[in-house]
Amino acid sequence: MKRLILLSLLTFPLVTSCNSYHYEADDNETRDYSDYQEFYLDSLDNFYDQNKQEYLIEVYFSECPHCYETRTAIFDYLDKYKNGTKEIKLYLFNIENGTNPKGEENRKLFKQKPNNYDSEVLKNEMIRTKPTRLSDTYFIGAPSLYHINEGALINLEIGTQDVANYLNYL
């Protein structure tokens, strides 16, 4: 019993601190991903070929709590793009949960991550090598924001706060 109490006390700060630094999600958000169908990618086939010089792709999945927290920043950016105050188009791709067949299939299209990987190392590798094919690109987690220019990856942001900050920066 003492071990259970000690374990719960040790994990409590991890759970609460995880939520303490996230982008401030608006629980009153009324917009939904389905409101932005014109920005959807139907598949990953044209990930690096969207007939645009420069664009962004947010990779998310509906059941992802971190993606849920990022949605206000995503929707704000898309609204600004639609009214002309943002110039770089943002596409949306629902990768689906990795536990269902479609999500598993989508993840297999990306480069396989090594065992015991470090997210920052993989991210920096991609930014340095500027992949031009999905098979050379890692999917590290959701939400992810891929910034592509002239058919090559030039930046990647992973996680609620980094995605929101990058969209605000652009």
N, C-alpha and C positions, 0 to 999 in steps of 0.2 A: 504494500500500500504506500509506503514511504517513497518507493521508487516511482510509482505512478504520479504522486504529487510532485516530486522533484522534476520528473520529465515534463509535466504540464507547465510548471513554473519556468522551466528552461525554454520551452517552445513558445510560450505566450508572447515574449518580446519579439520573436521572429514573425509571428502572425501579425501583431499590431504594427510593427515597424514597416512591414511590407506595404501596408495601406497608408502609412503616414507620409510618404514622399510622392505619391502618385499625382498626376495631373488632376486637378479638381474637377471631377466629373459632375455634371449637372443632373441630379436625379429627376429634375423636372423636364428634362429634354423630351420634346415631343416628336422630333424628327427621327427617322429610322433609315437604315441602309436601303430599304425598298423604295424610299423616296428619291433615290439617286441611281435608278436603273440605267440611265444613259451613260454612266461612268463604269459600268460593270464590264469586266473581262469574262467572257464565257468559258475560256480555257487558258491554260498556260502556254499554248502553242506559239503565240506571238508575243511572248513576254518581252523580247528585245526588239520587236518590230511593230510599233504602233503608228507608223507613218507620221511620226512627229519627231522633230529634232531633239526635244527634251521633254521628259515626262516623269511622273512619279507613279508607283504602284503600291497601294497599301494591301498587304496580305494579312487577312484576319480570318477568324471563324466565329460563327454566331454564338457559340456557347462559351466563348473566351471572356472571362471577367475583366481582363486587362484591355481587351478590345472594346468592351462596353464602356470602360472609363475613358477611352480615347475618342469615342464617337463625336462628342461635341466639337473637339478640335478638327476632326475630319470633316464634319458637316459644315462648320464655319468656313473652312478652307474651300470646300466645294461651292458654297454659296458665293464666296468672293470671286472664285473663278468664273462662275456663271454671270456675275455682274461686271466682270472685266477688271477687277482690282487685283487679281492674281493671274499671272501669265502662264505658269507651268501647269499643264493638265494633270489631274490626279485620277488614276484608274483604281478600281476596287476589285479585289479578287478574294472570294470566300474559299479558303483552302479546305474547309470542312475539318471536323474533328478527326484526329489521327486514329481513333478507334473504329471508325466506320470505313468501309471499302473505298469510297471515293476519296476520303482524306488520306488514306494510306497510299492510294494510287498517285494522288497529287504530290505527296512528299517524295515519292520515288523518282519523280522527274528532276528533282534538285540533286546536286552533288551530295553524296553520302558524307555525313559528319564522322570524323574519327572518334574512337572511344575516348572517354575522359577529355573531351574538347573544352577549350576556353572560348567563350563567345567573343570576347574582345580580339583574341588572336585570329579567329576565323573572319571576323568583320574586317580587321585591318588587312588581312591577306587579300580579301576581295577588293577592297578599295585600292590596294597597291597593284593588283594584277588586272583590274578592270575587265572582268569576264564579259563575254559577248554571247554566251550560250547558257541556257538554264542548267545544263549538265555540269557546268563549271561554277555554279552559284549555289551557295548554301541557303537553306531555310533553317534559321536558328530558333525562331519562336515568333509568337504573335503577341501584339501587332508588330509587323515589320513594314518599314517604308523604304522601298528601293527607289533611288534616284538614278535615272538612266538618261544619258546624253549621247547622241550620235551612235546608238546601238551598243553602248557599253555602260556598265555600272560605274557610277562615279561616287556614290555615297549610299550608306545603309544605316538606318536608325532602327533600333530594336527596343521595344518596351514603351509603356504609356507615356512617361515623361519625355523621353528622347524624341519620340514621334511628334508629340504635341509641340515641343520646343522648336523642332526643325520646321514644322509647318508655319509656326509663328515667325520664324526667322526669314523664310522665303518671301 
